[in-house]
């Protein structure tokens, strides 16, 4: 029985949203489950998909918190 954890940032896909939608989560679950069926022949009913949303202030890259890194990148664009 596979268990797959998918981490996504807790941000919306548009500026007015602060998380992914129920429909988007359902699509992730369906797609990941289908990949395991196609690649490993794991039945859909035995595959568990866990979605974890990570708050913006709990991740970063480039050695900086995400919001700070994005501000630097935005300021550097011509």
NORJO-V611443 format. One record per residue. N is the residue number from 0. PSI is psi in degrees with one decimal (none if undefined). Layout:
n: [N,N]
psi: [PSI,PSI]
//
This chain:
n: [0,1,2,3,4,5,6,7,8,9,10,11,12,13,14,15,16,17,18,19,20,21,22,23,24,25,26,27,28,29,30,31,32,33,34,35,36,37,38,39,40,41,42,43,44,45,46,47,48,49,50,51,52,53,54,55,56,57,58,59,60,61,62,63,64,65,66,67,68,69,70,71,72,73,74,75,76,77]
psi: [109.9,143.3,120.1,130.2,126.4,121.1,130.6,152.7,145.1,75.3,148.7,168.9,-5.8,159.3,-25.1,2.2,148.9,7.0,169.6,155.9,165.7,-39.5,-40.5,-40.1,-42.0,-39.5,-38.8,-47.6,-45.8,-46.1,-44.8,-43.0,-40.0,-38.9,-44.6,-33.1,-47.4,-40.8,-45.0,0.6,34.8,125.0,144.9,-39.1,-6.4,7.6,128.3,133.8,123.7,127.5,123.8,125.7,128.5,123.1,148.3,-38.3,4.0,15.8,162.2,176.5,165.9,19.8,9.7,156.6,148.9,-48.6,-41.8,-42.4,-42.8,-39.0,-42.6,-42.6,-42.0,-39.3,-27.0,-15.4,141.5,none]
//
